[in-house]
Amino acid sequence: MDARRAAVLETLGVDRFVARAPPVAGGVAPAGAVSAPGWDELAAQVAGCTRCGLAATRNRTVFGVGDRAARWLIVGEAPGADEDRQGEPFVGRAGELLNSMLRAAGLGRGEVFIANILKCRPPANRDPLPEEVRCCLPYLHRQIALIGPQLILCVGRIAAQALLGVATPIGQLRGRKHVLEPHGTPVIVTYHPAYLLRSPGEKRKVWQDLRLALEVTRGRSA
């Protein structure tokens, strides 16, 4: 990022997050060590991935689904049991609620692209391990580069912290625009639909986040 742009963003109070190349861990080469693949090659890489131990426990990889030229990219944490069986992110009750959230923003599920930080399900739906995130995150960054979305909507604490590379609580990440470099993509953080199923009183805050996301998108379209 050039100094002028950095100064402007600092004046506006926008947090900037730089995507770092993941370190080599356990003999795993970072994605930067391979050529930049197109969609078909990337999907094949994900389907055959053995970069971490999750390859031994998954049923199916979950590459992502939706419009590959979408304005919005929705990023969750990792596949659950239903996603692992079907190979599609955000199915079941959480997926239905996500669809409702998108409709509230005037979007259909087919108008966005939906992906996760991890492409494989962690056993028993445990939190992703740091080394799993390091191994898998380059796939998501390549998807971001291919889609070129106007906005990334991170749903849930783990997705937001992993993508932005921070340990900040979700309550402090919400309510403001972040910028993910080197893509230059605005990021808005909100609660995960699964959390809303347990805490329906928080839906009002999600609507606030969606309104902010819409404002950011309109600003980029102007």
C-alpha positions as CSV (number, residue, x, y, z in Angstrom):
1,M,0.0,0.0,0.0
2,D,1.4,3.4,-0.9
3,A,1.9,6.1,1.8
4,R,-0.8,8.4,0.5
5,R,-3.5,5.7,0.6
6,A,-2.4,4.7,4.1
7,A,-2.6,8.2,5.3
8,V,-6.1,8.7,3.9
9,L,-7.4,5.4,5.5
10,E,-5.8,6.4,8.8
11,T,-7.6,9.8,8.7
12,L,-10.9,8.0,8.1
13,G,-10.3,5.7,11.0
14,V,-10.3,2.6,8.9
15,D,-8.4,-0.5,10.2
16,R,-6.1,-2.0,7.6
17,F,-5.1,-5.6,7.7
18,V,-2.4,-7.1,5.6
19,A,-2.6,-10.7,4.5
20,R,0.7,-12.4,5.3
21,A,2.1,-15.4,3.5
22,P,1.7,-18.3,5.9
23,P,4.9,-19.8,7.3
24,V,6.0,-23.3,6.3
25,A,4.8,-25.6,9.1
26,G,5.3,-29.3,9.2
27,G,6.7,-29.4,5.7
28,V,3.6,-27.7,4.2
29,A,4.4,-25.2,1.5
30,P,2.5,-21.9,1.5
31,A,0.1,-21.2,-1.4
32,G,2.5,-18.5,-2.5
33,A,4.9,-21.2,-3.6
34,V,2.5,-22.4,-6.4
35,S,1.3,-20.7,-9.5
36,A,-1.9,-18.6,-9.1
37,P,-4.6,-21.2,-10.2
38,G,-7.9,-20.5,-11.9
39,W,-11.2,-21.7,-10.5
40,D,-11.0,-25.3,-11.8
41,E,-7.4,-25.8,-10.8
42,L,-8.1,-24.3,-7.4
43,A,-11.1,-26.5,-6.8
44,A,-9.0,-29.6,-7.7
45,Q,-6.3,-28.5,-5.3
46,V,-8.8,-28.2,-2.5
47,A,-10.5,-31.5,-3.3
48,G,-7.2,-33.3,-3.1
49,C,-5.6,-31.3,-0.3
50,T,-3.6,-33.2,2.3
51,R,-1.8,-30.1,3.8
52,C,-3.1,-30.9,7.4
53,G,-4.5,-33.7,9.4
54,L,-8.1,-32.9,8.6
55,A,-7.7,-34.7,5.3
56,A,-7.8,-38.0,7.2
57,T,-11.1,-37.3,9.0
58,R,-13.2,-35.5,6.4
59,N,-15.9,-37.0,4.2
60,R,-15.8,-34.2,1.6
61,T,-14.0,-30.9,1.2
62,V,-16.2,-27.8,1.1
63,F,-14.9,-25.5,-1.5
64,G,-17.6,-22.8,-1.5
65,V,-20.7,-22.1,-3.5
66,G,-22.3,-19.2,-5.3
67,D,-21.7,-16.5,-7.9
68,R,-18.0,-16.4,-8.8
69,A,-18.4,-12.8,-9.8
70,A,-20.3,-11.8,-6.6
71,R,-20.3,-8.4,-5.0
72,W,-20.4,-10.0,-1.6
73,L,-18.2,-12.8,-0.2
74,I,-19.6,-14.4,2.9
75,V,-16.9,-16.1,5.1
76,G,-17.6,-18.5,7.9
77,E,-15.4,-20.6,10.2
78,A,-15.4,-24.2,9.0
79,P,-17.8,-26.9,7.7
80,G,-20.1,-28.7,10.2
81,A,-21.4,-32.2,10.0
82,D,-24.1,-31.4,7.4
83,E,-21.6,-29.4,5.3
84,D,-19.1,-32.3,5.5
85,R,-21.7,-34.7,4.2
86,Q,-23.1,-32.5,1.4
87,G,-19.9,-30.6,0.4
88,E,-21.7,-27.2,0.6
89,P,-21.2,-24.4,3.2
90,F,-24.0,-23.2,5.5
91,V,-26.7,-25.8,5.1
92,G,-29.2,-26.8,7.8
93,R,-30.7,-24.3,10.3
94,A,-27.7,-22.0,10.3
95,G,-27.8,-21.9,6.5
96,E,-31.5,-21.1,6.5
97,L,-30.9,-18.2,8.9
98,L,-28.0,-16.9,6.7
99,N,-30.3,-17.0,3.8
100,S,-32.8,-14.9,5.8
101,M,-30.0,-12.4,6.7
102,L,-29.1,-12.1,3.0
103,R,-32.7,-11.5,2.0
104,A,-32.9,-8.8,4.6
105,A,-30.0,-7.1,2.7
106,G,-31.8,-7.6,-0.6
107,L,-29.6,-10.5,-1.8
108,G,-30.4,-14.1,-2.7
109,R,-28.1,-16.9,-1.8
110,G,-27.1,-17.3,-5.4
111,E,-26.1,-13.7,-5.7
112,V,-23.2,-14.1,-3.2
113,F,-20.3,-16.4,-2.8
114,I,-20.1,-18.4,0.4
115,A,-16.9,-20.0,1.7
116,N,-15.2,-20.9,5.0
117,I,-11.7,-20.3,6.5
118,L,-11.3,-24.1,6.6
119,K,-12.3,-26.3,3.7
120,C,-12.6,-29.4,5.9
121,R,-14.6,-30.1,9.0
122,P,-12.7,-30.2,12.3
123,P,-13.7,-33.4,14.3
124,A,-16.6,-32.8,16.6
125,N,-16.9,-29.2,15.3
126,R,-14.0,-28.1,17.5
127,D,-12.4,-24.7,16.8
128,P,-9.8,-24.7,14.0
129,L,-6.2,-25.1,15.1
130,P,-3.7,-22.4,14.2
131,E,-1.8,-24.7,11.9
132,E,-5.0,-25.7,10.1
133,V,-5.8,-22.1,9.5
134,R,-2.3,-21.4,8.2
135,C,-2.5,-24.3,5.8
136,C,-6.0,-23.5,4.5
137,L,-6.2,-19.7,4.4
138,P,-4.2,-19.4,1.2
139,Y,-7.1,-21.1,-0.6
140,L,-9.5,-18.5,0.6
141,H,-7.2,-15.6,-0.4
142,R,-7.0,-17.1,-3.9
143,Q,-10.8,-17.2,-4.0
144,I,-10.9,-13.5,-2.9
145,A,-8.5,-12.6,-5.7
146,L,-10.6,-14.5,-8.3
147,I,-13.9,-13.1,-7.2
148,G,-12.8,-9.5,-6.6
149,P,-15.8,-8.9,-4.2
150,Q,-16.9,-5.4,-3.3
151,L,-17.3,-6.5,0.3
152,I,-16.4,-9.5,2.6
153,L,-18.9,-10.3,5.3
154,C,-17.2,-12.3,8.1
155,V,-19.8,-14.2,10.2
156,G,-18.5,-15.2,13.6
157,R,-15.5,-14.5,15.8
158,I,-13.3,-17.2,14.6
159,A,-13.7,-16.4,10.9
160,A,-13.1,-12.7,11.5
161,Q,-10.0,-13.2,13.7
162,A,-8.5,-15.7,11.3
163,L,-9.0,-13.6,8.2
164,L,-7.9,-10.4,9.8
165,G,-5.1,-12.0,11.8
166,V,-6.2,-10.5,15.1
167,A,-7.3,-11.7,18.5
168,T,-9.7,-8.8,19.0
169,P,-13.2,-9.8,20.5
170,I,-16.0,-9.8,18.0
171,G,-17.8,-7.0,19.9
172,Q,-14.9,-4.7,19.1
173,L,-14.6,-5.8,15.5
174,R,-18.3,-5.1,14.8
175,G,-19.6,-1.7,13.9
176,R,-16.7,-0.5,11.7
177,K,-15.1,-1.1,8.3
178,H,-11.9,-3.0,8.0
179,V,-9.8,-3.3,4.9
180,L,-8.0,-6.5,4.0
181,E,-4.8,-6.1,2.1
182,P,-3.4,-6.7,-0.4
183,H,-6.8,-7.2,-1.9
184,G,-8.0,-3.7,-0.7
185,T,-11.4,-5.3,0.1
186,P,-13.7,-3.8,2.8
187,V,-14.5,-6.3,5.6
188,I,-17.6,-6.1,7.9
189,V,-17.9,-8.4,10.9
190,T,-21.1,-9.8,12.3
191,Y,-22.3,-12.7,14.4
192,H,-22.5,-16.3,13.1
193,P,-26.0,-17.6,12.3
194,A,-25.5,-20.5,14.7
195,Y,-24.9,-18.0,17.5
196,L,-28.1,-16.2,16.6
197,L,-30.0,-19.5,16.9
198,R,-28.8,-19.6,20.5
199,S,-29.1,-15.9,21.2
200,P,-32.0,-14.5,19.0
201,G,-31.9,-11.2,20.9
202,E,-28.7,-10.3,19.0
203,K,-30.4,-10.3,15.6
204,R,-30.9,-6.5,15.9
205,K,-27.1,-6.1,16.0
206,V,-26.8,-8.2,12.9
207,W,-29.2,-5.9,11.1
208,Q,-27.0,-3.0,12.1
209,D,-24.0,-4.8,10.6
210,L,-25.9,-5.5,7.4
211,R,-26.9,-1.9,7.0
212,L,-23.3,-0.9,7.4
213,A,-22.3,-3.5,4.8
214,L,-24.9,-2.1,2.4
215,E,-23.6,1.5,3.0
216,V,-20.0,0.4,2.3
217,T,-21.1,-1.4,-0.9
218,R,-23.0,1.6,-2.1
219,G,-20.0,3.7,-1.5
220,R,-17.8,1.5,-3.6
221,S,-20.4,1.4,-6.4
222,A,-20.8,5.2,-6.5
